[in-house]
Amino acid sequence: MDTALKVESGVYTPDDLENMSYDELTGIMEECEDAVRLISDQLAKAKAEKAATGKYADPDWYASAKSAMKIFERFRTRIARLRKKKKQAGRPLPFFFIRVAEEMLPPEQFKAMREIAVERQEEQQS
């Protein structure tokens, strides 16, 4: 994707997004969601106007609005993936150890180990 994302806080390339923190990505994702809502509302108004009066919106404007909405949606999806990746990267080793154990052990053995771990945790908390 060669397109840059232009939102109120700035202009960002895909490479810029890759290097951002989880919190920065969250803010930009919210801006994308706001833009999608705004464009969607404008398109809905244009459709309602057409239904009420029979008058079509400017075809160039309509095509530009649809295109912009698609771009924001693509960036929103990309940012969601990046946020998920960054969130997982920040998790501690036990999280990953549990996931690997769950994948590698027979289900009944994993379940038994998890039950023992929960019991031990409850013992320590009391």
C-alpha positions as CSV (number, residue, x, y, z in Angstrom):
1,M,0.0,0.0,0.0
2,D,1.7,3.2,-1.2
3,T,-1.0,5.5,0.0
4,A,-0.3,7.7,3.0
5,L,-2.9,8.1,5.7
6,K,-3.8,11.7,6.3
7,V,-5.7,12.4,9.5
8,E,-6.0,15.4,11.9
9,S,-2.8,14.4,13.8
10,G,-0.7,14.1,10.8
11,V,0.3,12.2,7.6
12,Y,1.5,8.6,8.1
13,T,3.0,6.0,5.8
14,P,2.7,2.3,6.4
15,D,6.3,2.4,7.6
16,D,5.5,5.1,10.1
17,L,2.7,3.0,11.5
18,E,5.0,0.0,11.9
19,N,7.2,2.0,14.2
20,M,4.5,3.4,16.4
21,S,3.6,2.3,19.9
22,Y,0.3,0.6,20.8
23,D,-1.1,3.8,22.3
24,E,-0.1,5.9,19.2
25,L,-1.8,3.4,17.0
26,T,-4.9,3.5,19.1
27,G,-5.2,7.2,18.7
28,I,-4.8,7.0,14.9
29,M,-7.2,4.2,14.7
30,E,-9.8,6.3,16.5
31,E,-9.2,9.1,14.0
32,C,-9.7,6.6,11.1
33,E,-13.0,5.4,12.7
34,D,-14.2,9.0,13.0
35,A,-13.3,9.6,9.4
36,V,-15.2,6.5,8.2
37,R,-18.2,7.5,10.3
38,L,-18.2,11.1,8.9
39,I,-17.8,9.9,5.3
40,S,-20.5,7.2,5.8
41,D,-22.9,9.9,7.1
42,Q,-22.2,12.1,4.1
43,L,-22.8,9.3,1.7
44,A,-26.0,8.4,3.5
45,K,-27.2,12.0,3.3
46,A,-26.5,11.9,-0.5
47,K,-28.5,8.7,-0.9
48,A,-31.4,10.2,1.2
49,E,-31.3,13.3,-0.9
50,K,-31.5,11.2,-4.1
51,A,-34.4,9.2,-2.7
52,A,-36.3,12.4,-1.6
53,T,-35.7,14.6,-4.6
54,G,-34.4,12.3,-7.3
55,K,-31.3,14.5,-7.5
56,Y,-28.0,12.7,-7.6
57,A,-24.9,13.9,-5.8
58,D,-21.9,15.1,-7.8
59,P,-20.5,11.9,-9.3
60,D,-16.9,13.0,-8.8
61,W,-17.6,13.9,-5.2
62,Y,-19.4,10.6,-4.6
63,A,-16.6,8.5,-6.2
64,S,-14.0,10.4,-4.1
65,A,-15.9,9.9,-0.9
66,K,-16.3,6.1,-1.6
67,S,-12.6,5.9,-2.4
68,A,-11.6,7.8,0.7
69,M,-13.7,5.6,2.9
70,K,-12.1,2.5,1.4
71,I,-8.6,3.9,2.1
72,F,-9.5,4.7,5.7
73,E,-11.0,1.2,6.2
74,R,-7.9,-0.4,4.8
75,F,-5.7,1.6,7.2
76,R,-8.1,0.9,10.1
77,T,-7.7,-2.9,9.4
78,R,-3.9,-2.5,9.1
79,I,-3.7,-0.6,12.3
80,A,-5.9,-3.2,14.1
81,R,-3.4,-5.9,13.0
82,L,-0.4,-3.9,14.2
83,R,-2.1,-3.2,17.5
84,K,-2.7,-6.9,18.0
85,K,0.9,-7.7,17.1
86,K,2.3,-5.1,19.5
87,K,-0.1,-6.1,22.3
88,Q,1.0,-9.8,22.0
89,A,4.7,-8.8,21.8
90,G,4.4,-7.0,25.2
91,R,3.0,-10.1,26.9
92,P,5.2,-11.9,29.4
93,L,6.9,-15.3,28.7
94,P,4.3,-17.3,30.8
95,F,1.6,-16.2,28.3
96,F,3.5,-17.7,25.4
97,F,4.6,-20.8,27.4
98,I,0.9,-21.5,28.1
99,R,0.0,-21.2,24.4
100,V,2.8,-23.5,23.4
101,A,1.9,-26.1,26.0
102,E,-1.7,-25.9,24.9
103,E,-0.6,-26.6,21.3
104,M,1.8,-29.4,22.1
105,L,0.2,-31.3,24.9
106,P,-2.8,-33.7,24.6
107,P,-5.9,-31.7,25.6
108,E,-6.6,-33.8,28.8
109,Q,-3.0,-33.4,30.0
110,F,-3.1,-29.6,29.4
111,K,-6.5,-29.3,31.2
112,A,-5.1,-31.3,34.2
113,M,-2.0,-29.0,34.4
114,R,-4.2,-25.9,34.2
115,E,-6.4,-27.1,37.0
116,I,-3.4,-27.8,39.2
117,A,-2.0,-24.3,38.4
118,V,-5.3,-22.7,39.3
119,E,-5.5,-24.6,42.6
120,R,-1.9,-23.5,43.5
121,Q,-2.7,-19.9,42.6
122,E,-5.8,-20.0,44.8
123,E,-3.7,-21.5,47.7
124,Q,-1.2,-18.7,47.4
125,Q,-3.9,-16.0,47.4
126,S,-5.6,-17.3,50.6
